[in-house]
Amino acid sequence: MEVFNFSLVAQGGAMMIVLVVMAITGLVLFVERSLFLHRGQIRSTAFLDGIKNILARRRVIEALTVCEETPGPVAAVVKAALLNARAEPDRMRFAVQEAGIVEIPALERRLGSIAAIAQIAPLVGLLGTLLGMASTFHAFMSGGAEYATARALSDGMWQALLVSIGGLTIAIPAHLGYHFLSGRVRAIVRAVEWAGNEIMRYLQLEYQAEESGGEGADSGASDETESDSDDDGSAPEEDAR
């Protein structure tokens, strides 16, 4: 018997067609979500170190450009923090949280559909099994004979077995795909939370401290220049005396 035979779909009845549609839909959703999450998952540590190096040179515009060119929610959260780098800590935290609220639901989109396919496929298979058994008993009762023939029983039993196998064949990979994608989403969410906290800590402590230190150094240099000019101006007067 050929296992992968398209004629089995027709032999499985109407419920087998439903299972085939569910299988194609689940496969398309899994591939689309895998590509989307792969595109959005970046090396958060390396990315944030690069942003810090750019900010250390006081190139905020360049850091924003890097965030815009980098895909994924981590870059979006870091960009929200950079846009509020000079704001109050509460305002910066609110902007980072708002960016995370916008990005995280996009990661979880369509995962519920894959989970629904994994849960419904066995039920569709069970329904097809019951329909196959019902057709078997219907053929037995309408035969008019005291004993059922093998032909009368085989068609309905074969249909019931095919639909049960099809339902489980779809449900098991769908469950595995759902848990795989959920794990990827959890990893990205943890990276987003870490990146948001780290960039806020850097901007509020190190970046602002370096900025204030640079301003203090510039003002000190200007004071020294003014004192030197005053000394130079007073020297000729003493010589004249």
Backbone torsions as a table, in degrees:
resi	resn	phi	psi	omega
1	MET	NA	133.4	176.8
2	GLU	-80.6	123.4	-176.6
3	VAL	-72.5	-51.5	-178.3
4	PHE	-92.0	83.3	-178.8
5	ASN	-127.7	127.4	-177.4
6	PHE	-68.2	-18.1	177.2
7	SER	-68.8	-18.8	177.2
8	LEU	-65.5	-29.0	178.4
9	VAL	-64.1	-43.3	178.7
10	ALA	-68.6	-35.1	179.8
11	GLN	-72.1	-22.9	179.2
12	GLY	-77.5	-12.6	177.0
13	GLY	89.0	-165.8	-175.1
14	ALA	-66.7	-35.8	-178.3
15	MET	-67.9	-27.3	176.7
16	MET	-68.1	-36.2	176.4
17	ILE	-64.3	-40.2	176.8
18	VAL	-61.5	-41.3	179.6
19	LEU	-66.1	-37.1	178.1
20	VAL	-64.6	-42.2	177.5
21	VAL	-63.0	-41.9	178.4
22	MET	-64.4	-38.6	179.5
23	ALA	-64.8	-44.2	179.3
24	ILE	-64.5	-42.7	178.8
25	THR	-62.8	-45.1	178.9
26	GLY	-62.7	-38.6	179.3
27	LEU	-65.9	-42.6	179.2
28	VAL	-63.8	-43.6	179.6
29	LEU	-64.6	-39.7	-179.8
30	PHE	-65.1	-44.3	-179.8
31	VAL	-64.9	-43.1	-179.3
32	GLU	-63.8	-43.8	179.8
33	ARG	-68.4	-37.0	179.2
34	SER	-63.6	-44.5	178.8
35	LEU	-65.9	-40.1	-179.8
36	PHE	-64.9	-45.5	-179.3
37	LEU	-70.6	-33.7	177.1
38	HIS	-65.4	-36.8	178.6
39	ARG	-70.2	-34.3	-176.9
40	GLY	-85.9	-10.2	-178.9
41	GLN	-94.8	115.4	-179.2
42	ILE	-121.6	173.0	175.5
43	ARG	-81.2	98.4	-171.7
44	SER	-64.1	-40.5	-177.7
45	THR	-64.1	-47.1	179.7
46	ALA	-65.5	-39.8	179.4
47	PHE	-63.6	-44.4	-178.1
48	LEU	-70.2	-34.8	175.3
49	ASP	-62.7	-39.2	177.2
50	GLY	-65.1	-39.3	177.1
51	ILE	-64.1	-40.7	179.1
52	LYS	-64.2	-39.7	178.3
53	ASN	-64.4	-37.7	177.9
54	ILE	-68.0	-42.0	179.5
55	LEU	-67.8	-29.3	178.0
56	ALA	-64.1	-24.8	176.2
57	ARG	-94.0	10.4	177.9
58	ARG	61.0	40.1	178.7
59	ARG	-112.1	75.3	-176.5
60	VAL	-69.0	-39.7	-179.3
61	ILE	-62.7	-40.5	178.0
62	GLU	-65.3	-38.7	177.6
63	ALA	-64.5	-40.4	176.9
64	LEU	-64.4	-37.8	178.4
65	THR	-64.9	-40.8	177.1
66	VAL	-62.7	-40.2	178.7
67	CYS	-65.4	-39.2	179.4
68	GLU	-68.2	-33.8	-178.8
69	GLU	-82.7	-13.2	-179.3
70	THR	-94.8	124.6	-179.9
71	PRO	-78.9	160.6	174.5
72	GLY	109.4	161.8	-178.3
73	PRO	-71.8	-25.6	179.6
74	VAL	-62.9	-45.8	179.2
75	ALA	-65.4	-36.2	179.4
76	ALA	-65.7	-39.8	179.0
77	VAL	-68.5	-41.7	177.8
78	VAL	-64.1	-38.8	177.9
79	LYS	-63.0	-41.0	178.5
80	ALA	-61.8	-37.8	177.5
81	ALA	-68.6	-38.5	-179.3
82	LEU	-67.9	-34.5	178.4
83	LEU	-67.0	-20.2	178.5
84	ASN	-117.8	34.7	-176.3
85	ALA	-64.8	-32.9	-178.8
86	ARG	-98.0	6.3	-179.1
87	ALA	-85.2	176.2	176.8
88	GLU	-67.9	155.9	-179.1
89	PRO	-58.3	-38.7	179.7
90	ASP	-66.7	-39.6	179.1
91	ARG	-67.2	-40.0	177.6
92	MET	-64.0	-43.9	179.1
93	ARG	-62.6	-39.9	178.3
94	PHE	-64.4	-40.1	179.3
95	ALA	-65.4	-40.8	178.8
96	VAL	-66.2	-43.0	178.4
97	GLN	-64.4	-39.1	179.0
98	GLU	-64.4	-39.9	177.3
99	ALA	-65.0	-39.1	177.8
100	GLY	-66.0	-38.4	178.6
101	ILE	-63.7	-33.4	179.3
102	VAL	-75.1	-37.5	-172.4
103	GLU	-83.6	-38.3	-173.2
104	ILE	-64.6	-43.4	176.9
105	PRO	-58.9	-30.0	176.9
106	ALA	-65.4	-30.5	177.6
107	LEU	-70.2	-36.2	-176.1
108	GLU	-87.7	0.1	-177.2
109	ARG	-64.8	137.0	175.8
110	ARG	72.7	-2.7	174.9
111	LEU	-68.0	-33.7	177.2
112	GLY	-63.2	-32.6	178.2
113	SER	-67.4	-39.8	177.5
114	ILE	-66.0	-40.5	177.3
115	ALA	-64.4	-37.6	178.4
116	ALA	-65.3	-39.9	177.5
117	ILE	-62.9	-41.6	179.3
118	ALA	-63.9	-32.1	-179.0
119	GLN	-85.2	-32.8	-174.9
120	ILE	-85.3	-29.3	-176.6
121	ALA	-56.3	-45.9	177.0
122	PRO	-63.0	-33.2	178.4
123	LEU	-68.0	-39.1	176.1
124	VAL	-64.7	-39.5	176.4
125	GLY	-63.8	-39.4	176.9
126	LEU	-64.8	-40.5	177.4
127	LEU	-62.9	-42.6	176.6
128	GLY	-62.8	-36.3	177.2
129	THR	-63.4	-44.5	179.3
130	LEU	-64.7	-38.8	177.4
131	LEU	-64.9	-39.0	176.9
132	GLY	-64.7	-42.0	177.3
133	MET	-65.6	-38.1	178.1
134	ALA	-64.0	-40.9	177.4
135	SER	-65.8	-32.0	177.2
136	THR	-64.2	-48.9	180.0
137	PHE	-68.6	-31.2	176.6
138	HIS	-65.6	-42.4	177.5
139	ALA	-64.7	-36.4	178.6
140	PHE	-66.5	-41.1	-177.6
141	MET	-74.8	-33.7	-179.1
142	SER	-84.2	-5.0	-179.4
143	GLY	-72.4	-28.8	179.2
144	GLY	80.6	1.6	-179.8
145	ALA	-98.7	159.6	-179.2
146	GLU	-73.8	-33.6	-180.0
147	TYR	-118.8	141.7	-179.8
148	ALA	-77.6	141.3	177.0
149	THR	-84.5	162.5	178.9
150	ALA	-64.2	-34.7	179.5
151	ARG	-67.2	-37.0	-179.3
152	ALA	-67.7	-33.1	-178.4
153	LEU	-87.2	-28.3	-171.0
154	SER	-70.0	-38.5	-176.0
155	ASP	-62.7	-50.1	-179.1
156	GLY	-67.8	-38.8	178.9
157	MET	-66.7	-39.4	178.7
158	TRP	-63.6	-42.6	177.2
159	GLN	-62.7	-42.7	-179.8
160	ALA	-62.9	-42.0	-179.7
161	LEU	-68.1	-41.2	-179.1
162	LEU	-62.0	-44.5	-177.9
163	VAL	-68.8	-38.3	177.1
164	SER	-62.4	-43.9	178.5
165	ILE	-64.4	-41.3	179.5
166	GLY	-63.5	-41.3	179.4
167	GLY	-63.2	-43.7	178.9
168	LEU	-70.5	-35.0	179.2
169	THR	-63.9	-31.5	178.3
170	ILE	-84.2	-39.0	-174.0
171	ALA	-67.6	-40.6	-175.4
172	ILE	-65.5	-51.7	176.0
173	PRO	-63.4	-32.5	179.0
174	ALA	-65.3	-41.1	176.3
175	HIS	-61.9	-46.4	-179.9
176	LEU	-62.5	-42.4	179.1
177	GLY	-64.2	-38.7	179.2
178	TYR	-64.5	-45.1	180.0
179	HIS	-68.1	-34.1	176.7
180	PHE	-64.0	-47.7	-179.9
181	LEU	-67.8	-35.6	177.3
182	SER	-63.7	-38.1	176.1
183	GLY	-64.3	-39.0	176.7
184	ARG	-64.4	-40.8	179.3
185	VAL	-63.8	-44.5	179.0
186	ARG	-61.3	-38.9	178.7
187	ALA	-64.2	-41.7	179.5
188	ILE	-68.3	-38.4	178.9
189	VAL	-63.3	-42.2	176.6
190	ARG	-62.8	-38.5	178.2
191	ALA	-66.0	-37.8	178.3
192	VAL	-65.1	-44.9	179.6
193	GLU	-63.1	-42.7	179.5
194	TRP	-66.1	-43.3	-178.6
195	ALA	-64.8	-40.0	178.3
196	GLY	-63.1	-46.1	178.8
197	ASN	-66.0	-38.4	-177.3
198	GLU	-69.9	-42.0	-179.3
199	ILE	-70.8	-33.7	175.6
200	MET	-66.8	-41.1	178.1
201	ARG	-63.0	-41.6	-179.3
202	TYR	-66.8	-44.3	-177.9
203	LEU	-67.8	-37.6	-176.0
204	GLN	-80.5	-28.0	-176.0
205	LEU	-107.4	-65.3	-171.7
206	GLU	-76.6	-48.3	-174.6
207	TYR	-64.9	-47.5	-180.0
208	GLN	-68.2	-33.3	177.1
209	ALA	-66.7	-42.8	177.8
210	GLU	-64.9	-36.9	179.8
211	GLU	-66.9	-44.1	178.0
212	SER	-67.0	-34.7	176.5
213	GLY	-65.3	-37.8	177.3
214	GLY	-67.0	-38.9	177.1
215	GLU	-65.5	-37.2	177.6
216	GLY	-65.8	-37.9	178.6
217	ALA	-66.8	-39.1	179.0
218	ASP	-65.7	-41.5	179.6
219	SER	-67.5	-35.4	177.3
220	GLY	-66.0	-37.9	179.0
221	ALA	-67.7	-38.3	178.4
222	SER	-66.8	-37.6	177.9
223	ASP	-63.9	-41.1	178.6
224	GLU	-63.8	-37.6	179.7
225	THR	-65.2	-41.5	178.6
226	GLU	-65.3	-39.5	179.6
227	SER	-67.2	-36.9	178.3
228	ASP	-65.6	-39.2	178.9
229	SER	-66.8	-35.4	177.7
230	ASP	-65.8	-40.2	178.5
231	ASP	-64.1	-41.5	-179.5
232	ASP	-65.6	-33.4	-178.9
233	GLY	-75.8	-28.6	-178.0
234	SER	-83.7	-21.1	-177.6
235	ALA	-64.0	-45.7	179.8
236	PRO	-63.4	-30.5	-179.8
237	GLU	-66.8	-39.2	179.2
238	GLU	-67.5	-37.6	179.2
239	ASP	-66.3	-34.0	-179.1
240	ALA	-66.3	-36.6	179.3
241	ARG	-69.0	NA	NA
